[in-house]
């Protein structure tokens, strides 16, 4: 098949020439690895030829996943996300996605790339030097990464930067199931007794009596407390 070379079973290398570069005088070509049937790879090459004829892929083919991550954060989400959410997304992108996927051209990103990424992060994906759990990331955390990747690629598809959302073709990791351990009445009484007279007593007492989470306790401010009406606003 012209412009298509089978490199292994159901895996092909597609080559499309997009003419001579007027600056260098050399002919340039775009190559993409595609996994699927012969009919599907022929259809994919036909799609590429149409896109090149429109001039859409001349620059898109050079856009890396790393470059797109920066573009997405700036163009798509800066005005719609809370600063804390942006900070969390940036941490995932900078610490995890870019080191493993950043150099891949966006248009060449495949389901296998994502599968390999999930396998790596589930086994040795920690980058915060906390090795007590063997350097792994939890299934719940990696699933959160998947949701972010899927969201970014969905926006790329809407902008016609990619021809499909490859994240839709990958099964995300399962959430970890953890048994919730509840302290007994005797343990709670002992905890309150031992912390009596220390700076820990008040946050412990609030957490136990009101069922507050750690972030809710630590986020309390003086203006949240109404001593006259004996009211606490969470």
C-alpha positions as CSV (number, residue, x, y, z in Angstrom):
1,X,0.0,0.0,0.0
2,X,1.4,3.3,-1.0
3,X,2.5,5.4,1.9
4,X,1.7,2.6,4.3
5,X,4.2,0.1,5.7
6,X,3.3,-2.7,8.1
7,X,5.9,-2.9,10.8
8,X,4.2,-5.6,12.9
9,X,0.9,-7.3,13.1
10,X,-1.8,-4.7,12.7
11,X,0.7,-1.9,13.3
12,X,1.6,0.4,10.4
13,X,3.8,3.3,9.6
14,X,1.9,6.0,7.6
15,X,4.0,8.4,5.5
16,X,2.5,11.5,3.9
17,X,4.7,14.0,1.9
18,X,3.7,17.6,2.3
19,X,6.0,19.1,-0.4
20,X,9.2,21.0,-0.6
21,X,10.3,23.4,2.1
22,X,10.9,26.7,0.4
23,X,13.6,27.6,2.9
24,X,15.6,24.4,2.9
25,X,14.7,23.1,-0.6
26,X,14.2,19.7,0.9
27,X,11.0,17.5,0.6
28,X,9.4,17.1,4.0
29,X,7.2,14.2,5.2
30,X,4.9,13.4,8.1
31,X,5.0,10.0,9.6
32,X,2.6,8.4,12.1
33,X,2.4,5.0,13.7
34,X,-1.1,3.5,13.6
35,X,-2.6,0.4,15.1
36,X,-5.6,-1.2,13.5
37,X,-6.9,-3.1,10.5
38,X,-5.8,-2.5,6.8
39,X,-9.1,-0.8,6.2
40,X,-8.7,1.5,9.2
41,X,-5.1,2.5,8.3
42,X,-6.1,3.3,4.7
43,X,-8.9,5.5,6.0
44,X,-6.5,7.2,8.4
45,X,-4.1,8.0,5.6
46,X,-6.9,9.4,3.5
47,X,-7.9,11.7,6.4
48,X,-4.3,12.9,6.7
49,X,-4.1,13.6,2.9
50,X,-7.3,15.7,3.2
51,X,-5.9,17.6,6.2
52,X,-2.6,18.3,4.5
53,X,-4.5,19.5,1.4
54,X,-6.2,22.1,3.7
55,X,-2.9,23.1,5.2
56,X,-4.0,22.0,8.6
57,X,-1.3,19.6,9.5
58,X,1.8,21.5,8.4
59,X,2.2,23.1,11.9
60,X,0.0,20.7,13.9
61,X,2.4,17.8,13.1
62,X,5.1,19.6,15.1
63,X,3.0,20.4,18.1
64,X,4.2,18.2,21.0
65,X,2.0,17.0,23.9
66,X,4.2,19.2,26.2
67,X,3.5,22.3,24.1
68,X,-0.2,21.5,24.0
69,X,-0.3,21.1,27.8
70,X,0.9,24.6,28.2
71,X,-1.5,25.9,25.5
72,X,-4.4,24.1,27.2
73,X,-3.7,25.5,30.6
74,X,-3.4,29.0,29.1
75,X,-6.2,29.1,26.5
76,X,-8.8,26.6,27.7
77,X,-8.9,26.6,31.5
78,X,-7.3,29.7,32.9
79,X,-10.6,31.6,33.0
80,X,-12.8,28.7,34.1
81,X,-10.8,27.0,36.9
82,X,-10.2,28.0,40.5
83,X,-6.6,28.8,41.4
84,X,-6.3,25.7,43.6
85,X,-7.6,23.5,40.8
86,X,-5.1,25.0,38.4
87,X,-2.3,24.4,40.8
88,X,-3.3,20.7,41.1
89,X,-3.5,20.3,37.3
90,X,-0.2,22.0,36.9
91,X,1.4,19.6,39.4
92,X,0.1,16.6,37.5
93,X,1.3,18.0,34.1
94,X,4.7,19.1,35.3
95,X,5.6,16.2,37.5
96,X,4.1,13.3,35.6
97,X,2.7,13.9,32.2
98,X,5.4,16.0,30.6
99,X,8.4,13.7,31.7
100,X,6.7,10.6,30.3
101,X,4.6,11.9,27.4
102,X,5.8,15.5,26.7
103,X,8.0,14.8,23.6
104,X,5.4,12.8,21.7
105,X,3.8,14.8,18.9
106,X,0.2,15.4,19.9
107,X,-1.2,14.0,16.7
108,X,0.9,10.8,17.2
109,X,-0.3,10.1,20.7
110,X,-1.8,6.6,20.8
111,X,-3.8,4.5,23.2
112,X,-0.7,2.4,23.8
113,X,1.2,5.5,25.0
114,X,-1.4,6.0,27.7
115,X,-1.5,2.3,28.6
116,X,2.3,2.4,29.1
117,X,2.0,5.6,31.1
118,X,-0.6,4.1,33.5
119,X,1.4,1.0,33.9
120,X,4.5,3.0,34.8
121,X,2.7,5.3,37.3
122,X,0.9,2.4,39.0
123,X,4.3,0.7,39.6
124,X,6.9,3.4,40.1
125,X,5.2,6.8,39.4
126,X,5.9,8.7,42.6
127,X,8.2,11.7,42.3
128,X,7.9,13.2,45.8
129,X,10.6,11.0,47.4
130,X,8.0,9.2,49.5
131,X,9.2,5.6,49.1
132,X,7.3,4.1,51.9
133,X,4.8,2.5,49.5
134,X,7.4,1.4,47.0
135,X,7.2,4.4,44.8
136,X,3.7,3.6,43.4
137,X,0.8,5.9,42.7
138,X,-2.6,4.7,43.7
139,X,-5.2,3.6,41.2
140,X,-7.4,6.5,42.4
141,X,-4.6,9.0,41.7
142,X,-3.8,7.6,38.2
143,X,-7.5,7.6,37.3
144,X,-7.5,11.3,38.2
145,X,-4.6,11.7,35.7
146,X,-6.7,9.9,33.1
147,X,-9.6,12.3,33.6
148,X,-7.3,15.2,33.0
149,X,-5.7,13.7,29.9
150,X,-9.2,12.9,28.5
151,X,-10.4,16.4,29.1
152,X,-7.3,17.9,27.4
153,X,-7.6,15.6,24.4
154,X,-11.3,16.2,24.1
155,X,-10.6,19.9,23.8
156,X,-7.9,19.1,21.3
157,X,-10.4,17.2,19.2
158,X,-12.9,20.0,19.3
159,X,-10.2,22.3,18.1
160,X,-9.4,19.9,15.3
161,X,-5.8,19.3,16.5
162,X,-6.4,15.5,16.7
163,X,-8.7,13.3,14.7
164,X,-9.8,11.3,17.8
165,X,-9.6,11.3,21.6
166,X,-7.3,8.3,22.2
167,X,-8.1,8.4,26.0
168,X,-11.6,7.1,25.1
169,X,-9.9,4.0,23.8
170,X,-8.1,3.2,27.1
171,X,-9.7,1.7,30.2
172,X,-8.6,3.8,33.1
173,X,-7.2,2.2,36.3
174,X,-9.7,1.2,39.0
175,X,-10.1,3.3,42.1
176,X,-8.4,1.8,45.2
177,X,-10.8,0.4,47.7
178,X,-9.8,1.0,51.3
179,X,-11.5,-0.3,54.4
180,X,-12.4,2.6,56.6
181,X,-11.2,2.1,60.2
182,X,-13.3,3.8,62.8
183,X,-11.9,4.5,66.3
184,X,-13.7,2.8,69.2
185,X,-15.3,4.8,72.0
186,X,-12.4,3.8,74.3
187,X,-9.8,5.0,71.8
188,X,-11.6,8.3,71.3
189,X,-11.7,8.9,75.1
190,X,-8.0,8.0,75.4
191,X,-7.1,10.4,72.5
192,X,-9.0,13.3,74.2
193,X,-7.5,12.5,77.6
194,X,-3.9,12.3,76.2
195,X,-4.2,15.5,74.2
196,X,-5.8,17.5,77.1
197,X,-3.8,20.6,77.8
198,X,-2.0,20.6,74.5
199,X,-2.4,22.6,71.3
200,X,-3.8,19.4,69.7
201,X,-6.8,19.1,71.9
202,X,-9.1,21.7,70.3
203,X,-8.6,20.5,66.6
204,X,-9.0,16.9,67.8
205,X,-12.1,17.7,69.7
206,X,-13.6,19.6,66.8
207,X,-12.8,16.8,64.4
208,X,-14.4,14.1,66.6
209,X,-17.5,16.0,67.7
210,X,-18.3,17.6,64.4
211,X,-16.9,15.0,62.0
212,X,-14.6,17.6,60.3
213,X,-11.9,16.7,57.8
214,X,-8.3,17.8,58.4
215,X,-8.5,20.5,55.8
216,X,-11.7,21.9,57.3
217,X,-10.2,22.0,60.8
218,X,-7.0,23.7,59.6
219,X,-8.9,26.1,57.4
220,X,-10.9,27.6,60.3
221,X,-10.3,31.3,61.0
222,X,-11.3,33.6,63.9
223,X,-14.1,35.2,61.7
224,X,-15.6,31.7,61.4
225,X,-16.3,31.7,65.1
226,X,-19.3,33.5,66.7
227,X,-18.6,33.3,70.5
228,X,-21.7,35.3,71.4
229,X,-24.1,33.0,69.6
230,X,-21.9,29.9,70.1
231,X,-21.8,29.2,66.4
232,X,-19.1,27.8,64.1
233,X,-19.2,28.3,60.4
234,X,-17.5,25.7,58.3
